Amino acid sequence: MSEIVLGHNQYGKAENRVVRIYRDTPRHEIHDVNVSSCLRGDFSDAHLTGDQANVLTTDAQKQTAYSFAKEVGLEKIEDYALALARHYVGDVDAIDEARIEIDEYAWERVIVDGAEHDHTWVRKGQEVRTAAVTVNADGEWVVGGLKEFVILKSTGSEFAGFYKDKYTVLEPTHDRVMATSLTAQWRFTHTDGIDWDEVYAGIKVQLVKQFAVVQSKALQQTLYKMGKAVLEAYPVIAEVRLSAPNKHHFVYDLAPFGVENNKEVFHADDRPYGLIQTTVTRDDATPPGPAWDAYQGWLS
């Protein structure tokens, strides 16, 4: 008979919605995040005997997330996440590794009588900015990113020359709508002296530019070009991972109504969809360590 043993485990406090408002001047600033903490170490007693002596409660993790929003600040989500992770690893004996995952929701000021208002905002919904930080005794890893970034171009996209079997009914095309809700993540080579906001804004510019200008023969090709452009522009990035559902747009048949449709009216179909995922990396990139060991993605 084989022996039953405890496998890899982790725990934490997921999705703490923390809003920090800076009120030091009449012109307030807002930072709105969803932060999850994940702790790793020897918690076998908690599983095997119910002994909680080494368990920092998930409620304490929640309280820390809120308190650090004031103690450390939330101007830069990467700095805030590094502070949290360093605290857990450095100050709690039982914790060997901490991972912090953050989604940031952007706001923009409302305009009143032609001027930005000092303390009123509306949600800015173009994308969700993300950060994932892992800290242990061996080092620190930061992964920046974005998700839910919906982007579309009405031409400049092809799909032809593909393999065909007896179930293939798709017709090749050299002119189609290409759209996706992009998730992009990029791993930094180090954590010192980085202007996180500048890098984020610049990477977004590169992603958008390549999506727009590449005459795409496949979404795969476009994703590779996007990742390559990021690595060329930012030596501080070791690798880029891209995930792109193909948001299909099908030309709608208006012939029954005697109406010509020259690729002008489409049915936007949300499912099923092709899901294309690509990693673009430097051939001399340092090993990723636990950088990609996600909490909310379950155990790797």
N, C-alpha and C positions, 0 to 999 in steps of 0.2 A: 504494500500500500504506500502511495506517495504521501509525504508529509504536507500538511496545510500550513502555510506561513503568511505573514503579513507582507504585502507588497508595498510599492511606492505610495506614499500618501502625503497630503498637504492640506492645509486649511486656512481660512481667512474670513474677512468681512467684505462681501461683494456689494458694489454699487451704492456707495455712500454719496448722496447728492449734496455737494458742498458749494455754497455760493459765498464768495468773499467780495464785499463792497468796501472800497477805499474811500473814506470820507474826510481825508486830511485837509482838503481844500473844497471850495464851493463846487468845483467840477469833480464829480465822483467818478470812480472807475469800477467796473464789474468784471469778475472772473467766475465762471460757472463750470463746474466739473463733476464728473462721475468717477469716483476713485475706488478701486478695489485693492485690498492688501492680501497677500498670500505668503504664509510662513512655512518654512521647511526645516526639518531637523529630526531628532529622535523623539517622536511622540508615540512610540510603540506601546508604552504603558497605558496611555489613554485608550488605545484600541483594544488591547488584550485584557486589561484588568479594570479599566475604568478609572485609573489613577490620573487625576488632572494636575498633579503637582508642577509639571513642566508646561502647562497649557496657558499661554496668555489669551485671555478671553477675546472672542470676536467683538464683544461690546467694548473692551478696552481699545481695540483697533479702531473702532468707529470713533470713539472719543478722541483718539490721537489724531485721526484724519482731520477732525474739525478744529482741534486746538492748534495743530501745525499750520492751518490756514491763516492763523493770526501770528503764531510764534515765528514761523519761517516766511510766510507769505505765499501768494499764489500768482505772482506776476509771470513766472516761467514754470510751466508744469513739470519740465524735466528737473529743475532744481528742487522743486517741492517733492517730487517722487524720490529723488536721490536722498533728500534729508530724511524722509520717512524710512526708506530701506536701510540707510546707515544707522538710524536709531534702533531699529529692531535687531539688527545683527550685532551692533556694538553694545547695546544696553541690556539685552535679554539673553541670559546665558544659554537657554535651550535652543535658541534660533541660530541655525547655521547659514540659512539663506533666506532672503526676503525678496519678493517680487511685488512691484506696484504697477498697476495698469490704470491708465487715466484716459477718459474721453473728455474733451473740452468743447463746450458749446459757445459759439461766438454770438455776441450782441453788437448792434450798431445803434448809434444815437439817433433819436428822432429829430426831425427838422421842424422848428417852430419859427414862423415868420422869417424864414430864410437862414436861420442860424441853428447850429447844433445845440440841443438842450443839455444842461449840465447833469441831470440825474434821471433821464427817461430814455429807455432803449426799446428796440424791437429785436426779436431773434433774427440773427443772420444765418440763413439756413443753407449756405452753399455746400458745406461739408462739415464733418466732425473731425477735429484734430485729435490725434492719439499719441500716447507715449507709454512705453513699457520699460521699467527699470528693474534690473536684478543686481543684488549686491550679496557677495559672500566673502569668505576669507581670501579667496584667490583673486578677486577683482570686482569691477563694476562694468555693467553693460547697459547701454541705452539704445532703445529702438524707437525712432520717431515714426510718424505716419499720419495718414488720413483715411477716412472711410465715408461711404455714402456720398461720394463725389460724382454726381451725375453729369455726364458730358456727352455731347452728340455732334456729329457733323453730317450734313445732308448729301455729301458726295465725297469723292476721294477715297473710296473703299471698294475693294474687289473681293471676290471669293470664287475661284475657278481652279481647274486642274486637279481637283481632289480625287482621292481613291473612290471607286464605285463598286458596290456589290449589288446583289439582286434586290436589296431593300432601299437602295438609293433612289430617291425621287427628286431631290433638290436640284434645281437648275443652276448652272453657273451664272455669275453676274460680274460685270466689270464696272458697275455703278450702283451702289447701294447706300442706304443710311447705315451709319455705324454709331452705336450708342452703348454706354455702359454705366454702371454705378461702381466706380473704381474704389478698391481698397489697395493702398500702397503703404509699405513699411520699409524703413531703411535703418541699417545697423551702423552705428558710429564706431570708429576705430578707437576712440578714447572719450573721456568725459571732461577734460580740462579746457577751460578758456573758450568754450564754444558759444557763439551767439545763436542760441536755439531758434529764436524768432526769425533771424536773417536766413538761416539755413532752411527753415521750413518754407518761408515765402519763396526763396530761390528755387527750391526743389519743385514746388507747385508750378512755378513758371515753366520749368523744363518739361514737366509732365504734360501740361496743357499745350505747349508749343509743338512737341513731337506728335501728340495726338492730332493736332490740326494740320501740320505740314507734310507728314509722311503719306505718300501715295500707298495706301495699305493694301497688300495682297492677302492679308489675314490679320485678325486681331492679335495673333501670336507675334507677328512681325512688329506690329505697333508697340506692344508691350516691351519687347526687347529693345527697340529704339528708345523708348522712354527711360528704361532702366540704364541703358548705356549713356544717355545724355546726362543723367544725374551723376553717375560715377565720374564722367569726364569733367563735370563742372565742380565736383566737391570731393577732393582727395580724402576728406575726413569721413567719407562714407565707404564702408567695406562691401556692402551688398544691398541689393534692393529686391524686395519681394512684391509682386503685383498679382492681384486677383480681380478678374473682370468678368462678370456675367454679361453675356451678349444680349442686350435689350433689343429684341428683334422688332423691326418695323416692316410690315408686309404691305405691298401696294394693294390697295383695296379695289375690288372689281366693280367698276361703275358702268360696265358695258350693258347690263340689263336695263339701265335707265337712259341709254343712248348718250352717255357722257364720256368724253375722252379723259383718261387719267394717265398723264405722262409723268409718272413718278411725282405726283403732287399731293395725293391724299393717301394716307397710310393707316393701317390698323396697328397700334402699338400693343404688342402681345407680351404679357408679363411672365408667363410660364407655359410650358417648360422652356429652359434656356440653356445655351451652352455656357459652361463656366471654364474660363481660360486662366491658368495660373502659371506664373513664370518667375524664376529667380535669375537675377543678373548679378554677377559677382566678379571681383578681381581674382586673378589666378594666384596672387600672393596674399590674399586676405587672411588675416589672423583667424584662428578657429573661433567659432561663435560661442563656445562655452554654453551656458544656460540662457543665452540671450533670447532664444525663441521658445523657451519652455513656458508656454502660456499657462495662466491660471484658469481663466474662463473658457479656454479651449480644451479643458480637462487634461489628463495626464499624457505626456508624450512617452 
